[in-house]
Amino acid sequence: MGTDLTRIRERALKQPDLVFTSLYHHVTDLDNLRACYDALDGDKAVGVDGVTKKQYGKNLEENLQNLSDRLKRMGYRPQPRRRSYIPKPGSEKGRPLGISCFEDKLVELALKRVLEPIYEEIFEDSSYGYRPGRSQHSCLDKLGRTIQQKRVSHVVESDIRGFFDEVSHKWMLKFLKQRIGDPRILRLISRMLKGGIVEYGLVRASEKGTPQGCILSPLLSNIYLHYVLDLWFSRRIKRQCRGEAYYFRFADDFLACFQYKEEAELFRDRLNDRLEGFGLEVAEEKTRCIDFGRFARAKARRRGEKPKEFTFLGFTHYCGKTKKRYFKVKRRTNRKKFANSLWEFSRWARKSRTVLRKGEMLRQAKIRLSGHLNYYAITDNSRMCVTYCYYATRILFKWLNRKSQRRSYTWAGYNQALKWVGWPSANIRKDLNPHRSLKAI
């Protein structure tokens, strides 16, 4: 199966306009389904049928053969997804997710393994989200060096209102037909999109949207925005600009950089019409054009103001200076993300003190703190990381000592426990210095 997927990738690379008309047999292939079963995490949440990976694997070969047969005769129908909510600061309800049944996850992953090689070869370099080898840090690195080294004086930041809930199924299938000519693949994806959501015991039909939590959803969202935004910017906006123009997108987060203000404002004005044509809406309150770049500080000073900042991928970008007083793009943890992360850490510690032993609670707290630092401990952000570690350490101390009426630790004993568990320090883990040359990457 791996060889077949490699051939698909090679054909997609050599023939960018090729429409693939025979792909469905890869989805129904038993080896592919078996590989998908091995790849799926057995600890993930279950769907409406309550079947876990372990239960499905008791009669694995029989279940896979049955699934393959149903797929071949187009008798497979995905079950509705179970609506679940994860905590979201500032929202009483939380962030909505759609949890698929285990068998549906198998089919979603099988489809993804077949479609991903085709689209990876045509996606624009400006697209970073949910793609192999393209992380948030690589996006931030390219953005920082672009502003630092290119002729950028204006940045347009924007946001799509409720993107995953507003994706048009009609347009999605039209976009897929540009590369996928196998009607069985399109029919299967259509069934998945319209599978419905179960919430409070009631099934609600899905007329639009591709729910977060679905394995196939990130790829479908990239395909949708590839045609709606990425190609539009590279083939229309950029070519019509007399100055330099650059664009960066991670999932549904995107921004554009321009040399001239009038071209930045024109992009902002045209953006809403572009998105409306495909069933999407710009969040006007989060859309703006600002001065940003090596001349932004001087312009702001002449107006008696501070230079503007913008937020992208959890970081506030601002106009800083090097030790030699030259312009430098700097970043710090966004205040809202910082507060939300501490709130989530405190909520977890308060809840865990009643169900976890002290040693396990310390180990899991270490994992959580390390995860935060792995993302936010980048060049120029050490102060915010040190502050985060300071508060996280004290939050954990507070809730450890509330496990019972007796105090679990003195401060000296607590420090010894942190040393025993290998408590992480706020060292810089990602070098995103925009002065670094391309050859150093």
N, C-alpha and C positions, 0 to 999 in steps of 0.2 A: 504493500500500500504506500509506503514511503517513496518508492520509486515512481509510482503513478503521480503522486502529488508533486514530485520534483519535475516531472515532464509537463505538468500543467503550468507550473511556474515558468519553465523555460519557454513554452509556447506563448504565454502571456507577455513575456519580456521581448521575444522576437517579433511578435505580431500584436502591436498595441491596439489595433482596431478589430481583432478577431472576436467573433461572438461564439462562445462555447455552446454547442448544441447537444453534447452528450456527456453529462456529468452525474446523472442521477444514480448510475450503477455504483459510483464511488461511495455515495451516502448509504446505500443498502448493503455494501460489502461487509461480510461478517468480521473480517480482520480489522477493518476500520472501526466498527462498533465495539469490538473487543478492546482495541487500543483506547477508545474513548472511555470505556468502563474503567480501565486501569488508571487513566489520567484524572478521573473525577475524584474530588475529595469526599470521603465518606462522612465527614463531620459537619457538612453543610446542612442548612435547614431543609426540611422535607416539604413536599407539596401537599395538595389537598388529599391525596390517597394515603399519606403517612408512610409510604414505603421508603426504607433506607437503602443505602448501597449494600449493606450486609445482607439484608433480606432479599434484595434482588439477585444477589450473587449466589444464593443457595441453590438455585437451578439456573445458573448463568447461561450455559450453552443452549438450554431449551428456551429460555427467555429471549436470548439474542436471536435465535433462529425464528422464533415467533414474531419478533419485532421486524426482522428483515423481510419476512414473508408479507407482513401487513404493509410495509413500505413499498414493496414491489408491486403489489396489486392496488396501491393507493387507498388501502383500507385503514391506514393509520390516521388517527385524529388526536391532536394534542389536547390534554385536559386543561381546564381553566387554571390560571395561576392564582396562588394564594396570596392575598394582599397582606403585607406585613409592613410595620413602620419601625424605623430605627430612630433613636433620639436625635433631635436637631435643635440646638439652642435657638431660642426665639420663636419656636413653633410648638404649640401644644400637642399637635397631632404627630409631628415627626416627618421624616423623609419617607415617602412611599416606595416600597419595593414589590416586585412581582416574583414570587417563588414558584418555580416550575417543579413538576413531579420528576422523580429520578429518571424515568424512562424518557421523558421529554428532554431532560438535560443531555441524555445520550445523543438524541437526534440533533439537538442544537449544536453540540460540539462536533458531531460528524459533519454537519453542514458548514460550520465555521472552518474546519480543516480543509474542506474542498474549495470554499470561496476565497479564503484569505490569500492563497498564493496568486490568485488572479488579480485581486485588487491591490495587493502590495506593490505590484509592478507599475501601477498607473497612478497611485496616490501622489500628490504633490509633496515636495520637500517641506513645505510650510505646515504640513499636518503631522502632529506628534502623538496624539492621544491613543491609547490602546493599540499601539503598534510595536512589533518586535524590535528591540534595540533602540527605542525612542522614548525616553523617560521625560518626566517633568524637568529634571536637571539639564538634560540635553537641550530642551526647548529654552529654558532660562539662560543657558550658556550662549546659545546662538543669538537670542534677543539682546543680551547685554553687550556682546561683541559688535552686533550690528549698530546699535545706538552709539557705541563708543567709537567705532572705526568708520562708519559711513556718514553720509550727509543727511542726518535725521534731526529735524527741529520741532516736529509735531507728532503727537501720538493720539490716535483715536481708540478709546476703550469702549466696549459695548457688551451687552449681555442679551441672550435670547430668553424670553420669558417662557418658563416651563417647557423647554425643548423636548424632552423625552416623552412628555404627555401630549405634544401637539404635532408630532410627525404625521404627515399625510400618507395613508396607505396607498392611495392612488399614485402619488408622485414617487413613492418608494419603489413600487413595481415598475414604473416607467424608467426610473434610473437603473434598476437591475437589468432591464431588457437591453440596455446599451452593451452589456457584456455577456449576459446569460440568455441563451436561446433555447434552453431545455425547459419546456412547459411544465414538466413534473417538479423541477426545482422551484419554479415560480409559484406553482400551486401549493407546494408544501410551505413555503415562506408565508404565503397569503393566509393559510390556515393558522399558522403560528401567530401572526399579527392579530388575527380576529378570534383568538382562542378564548378571550374573556378573562374577567377577574372575579374571584370569589372573596367577598367581604361581608362580614356579619352574617354568614350563611346564605347570602344571596349571590347569584351569578349575574354579573353585569357585562354586556357585550362590549367589545373593543372596537370602536368606530375609527379611532385614530390613536397614534402613540406607539412607542416600543418600550415596554416597561424596564426600568432599571432593575438589575438583579438577574435578568435573562442573559445567558451565555452569548447568544447571538446579537444582543442589543448593541454592544459597543461597535461591532463591525458594521451593522446596518446604519448606525448613526454616522459613522465615518463616511460611508458610501453616500448618504443623503447630503451631508455638508460638503462633500467633495464636489458634487455637482451644483449645489446651491451657492456656496461661498468660495471654495478654493479655486475652481476653474474660472469663476467670474472675476476674481481679483487678478489672477495671473494673465488671463486672456483679454480682459476688458479694462479694468481699472488701471493696472500697472502700465499697459501699453499706451493708454491715453494721457499718462502723466508726463510732463516735460521734465520733472525732477525725479529724484530717486523715491521709490516706494517699496515697502516691505510688509509682509503679513505673516502672522504666527497664530496657529490654532492648536489647542489641546482639548480634545473632545468638543464640548460646546462653548468653551472659553476661547475668545480670540481678540486680537487687537491688531492695528495697522500703524505703521510708521511712515511719515512723509517728510519730504524736504521743504515743500511749500505749503503754507497755511490754507490757501484757497483750494488746493487739491485735497487736503485732509477734510475740510468742511464739506466739499462736494461729495466725498465718499460717505461721510456721516449722513448727509441729506438723502443720498441714493439708497442707503442701506435698508431703510424701512420698507421702501417700495419693493426692493429685491426680495426681502424675506416674506412680505405679505403675499407675494405671488406664489409662494410655496407653502402657505398655511402657517407661517411662523410670525412672531411679533417681537419687535425690539422693546426691551425694557428701557423706556425713555429716561427714567430717573437714574439709570446706570450708564447712560451713553453720553459721552462728552469728548470734546477735542481740546487738548492742552498743549502748551509750549513745553517741550522737553528735549534736552540735548545740551550741547556744550555752550550754547548762547542763552539758555533759558534763565539762568541765574542773573545774568546781567540785565536781561529784559525785565525780569520781575523787580529787580532793584530800582530800575528807572521808574517803575510804576508804584514804588513804595510797597511792594508785596513780597511774599515769600514764593520761591519757585514751586510750581505744582508737583504733585506726586500721583502715581497711578498704582493700582493693585492688579497683580496677575499671578495666578497659581499660588495664592496664599502668601505672597510677598508684596510689600510696599516698595516700589522702586522710586528712588529719589536722586536728585542731582548732588553728588558729593564731590570731594576733592581728594587728591593724593597728598602725600606728605610734601611734595614739591608744588602744591597748589594748582595742579592741573585738574581738569574735569574728569570725573569718574562716575560711572553708573554704580550705585550702591543699592543694597536691598536689606530689608529687615522684616521680621515676621509681622504680618498684618495684625493690628491690634485686635480686631474681631476674631480672627483665627486663634490668636494667642489666648484670648479670654475663653473662647469656646473649648479649646483643648484642655485648659486647666479645669473648666467646669465638668468636662467629660471625665477627666482623671479623678476629680473629687467625687463625682457620682459613682464611678466604679469602686473607689476605695470604700465609700460609705456602704455600698451594697455588699462588697466582698468580705468585709470584716466579720460577717455573720456566717459565712459558708466556707471560708478558707482558713487553713492554719497559718500561723505567722510566717513560717519559712516559705510556703507556697505563695502567700500574698506578696512577700518581698520579691520573689523571683518573677512573678507576673508584672509587678510594678516596674521592675527593671526592664522587662521586654517592652512595656508601653513607653517608657522614657527613651529607650534606645530607638524605638520606631520614630518618635518625634525628632530626635537628634539626627537620625539618618536622613531625614528630609530637610530639616530647617538649619542644621549646622553647616552653613556655607560661608564663603568669604564675606566679610564685613557684617556678619550677623551674630558674632560671638556674644555681644552684650545681651541680646534678647534670649539667647540659649542659656546663658548663665543665670539670668533672671528666672527663666522657666524651671531650671533645675532647682533653684533655691525654693521656689514655691511648691514644686512637686514633692520635694523632700520633706517639707514641713506639713503638707497635706497628708502624706503617708504616715508621718509620725503621729499626727492628731488621731487618725482613725485606727491605727494599730493600738493606740492606748485606750480606745473605746470598745475594744473587743469584749471586755468584761469590766467589772467594777474595780478590779485591781489594774494598776498601770502595767502595761507589758514591758516598757522600756524606760530607762532613764536616757537622757541625751547621750551620755557616754556609751551606754550599752547599745543604743540605736546606731551610733556611728560604727561600732564594732560589727553590728549585724550588716550594715551597708557594705563594709569592707569585705565581709565574708561572702556576700552575694555578688560582689564585683560591680558595685553601683557605678554607672557610667558618668564620665565627666563631659563638660561642654566643649570638647575639642572640635575644631573645624574638620569636617569629614568630606566635603566636596569643594574642590578648588574651582570657583567660578569667577576668577579675576578677569574682568573684561580687557585688561591690558595684555593678557597673555596672547601670544601670536598663534595663528592657525596651525603652525608647524608643531607647536607644543602640545596639541590635543592628542 
